Amino acid sequence: MKSTAWIAGVALAAAASLVAQAQAPAAQPAAGKPAHSFTLTSPDITGGKIAPAQVFNGFGCSGGNLSPALTWSGVPAGTRSFALLMYDPDAPTGSGWWHWLLYNLPASLTSLPAGAGDPHKNLLPAGALQGRTDFGTPGYGGPCPPPGKPHHYHFWLYALKVDKLDVPTDATAAYISFSVHAQALGHAELTGVYGR
């Protein structure tokens, strides 16, 4: 039978090992290999500001209502499709404002051209769908905040684990957003600011 001193010594050594592991720094990426990063960028949103070409044309605004060009990289493994949501949490509605809902984008896609949010231009890949925004129609609806404090417009690109979202064609923005979150593997975000 082992002595009490020997058992105490083993227990002390085990405890010291656990403390050392807890204090060890987290593993870092190998030199020259950055950590995985899902990113979304746009040449049309520079310095965090949304240009007049992307602003809505109506409700007192006179922009071009042109959806921005977007590019992404660092896609999570297992991605089978993408969804893009554009949302303004600063809108004085109590629930924000949905400006763009785009889903069923193929996993092979890495960018969208400027103007892709216009349903009449046919710039989206086959099978991609656009949901009804808070303007009441499908497609991109640019910023048009009330005069005063600038608003923040979040572009969220979600990597999804399904090929297609199972949502009705007349689904609300909240329904689409719920479905996107339920199937998300990860997301990249780009925020633009606009005020008048």
Steps between C-alpha positions, in 0.01 A plus 500: 500500500627843408596733783292805581800722423539346152127553419519859623807560284327367185191715572720808547684437173170456314364824644816688403469366143139621473593847627784523247266401216241758606764775505654404165423744216253388234650342192589758237489457121826388344723781371372628165160331546234743628204375701185412306298813431170537310503854359268718289623810315369757251675758280178705523512546877825684564602628841181348638281746304226408255520696175206685335484233227384249764242732662126441446311703238178607673369603843685830456828337391639524147769233482572242233356208704781282366597205719875505574752262347598243762785249529566236765764250601592262785178301461434244779546133411176324416332807347228396254343841424499864609242754615553876513300723732515880524349659810475843664457470879479880535173541306231665717259206475564311822617202297759642259472487119580217257662636183603184317443125537679278252528122536568171320828637368724208389796400716735553204420873489763745634356837394200698382521783245362847569131508418443129569214595734290638211249225408479634142872475421529120529849519654443224756593135447224254408293398802584803715197670654433841652257545786255783562666791681334750730446718192243233405674356195777246432847621408741756637366815665774745589541721808262792550497594868309799637709819517720506807727241650668263250382139494704179492433251222613145569574264212510145639614219274408161647660170403226238517503124545215445251482542121172692520292663770156351546295821520176607329532737203308769692695452825551802721846637568483367857411150375791501253739629765387230745554231235845636414612498864369145547722374214809720550853364529645850542473852366705793377395860560550835329351818647443824313378834638273752331322811621332810358 
